[in-house]
Amino acid sequence: MIETSLFPYENFPVRLHQKEENRVCWFKDEIDLQKYLNRYKLDKRTIKIDYRDGEPTDTSKKRKRSVEQKPKPKSDGSSSTVRKRKSSVDTPRNTARNSKRKK
């Protein structure tokens, strides 16, 4: 059994210790831990993961899949539906003139 002093928070049973930075993080479940590991691309050799109950709990495959990184879009262009501005908005005339408008 793991020391209870390593887990000061009742709702956070997963503990991550980063040896290089001497940083400790607590997580509410395995899913949040995996998100953190993916986000910061941490190496398994430089971290230590402890569980209050001893072993990680198995999560369903459906929830595990939601943590995976989504594939990047293939096209380099924008998929936005915003149209270009009208040419009347970008007039080539000099806007610094102090002349009155013609009617």
Secondary structure, DSSP 8 states (H G I E B T S, - for coil): ---GGG---TT--EEEEETTTTEEEEESSHHHHHHHHHHHT--GGGEEEEETTSS-----HHHHHTTS-----S-SS---------TTTS--S-TT-------
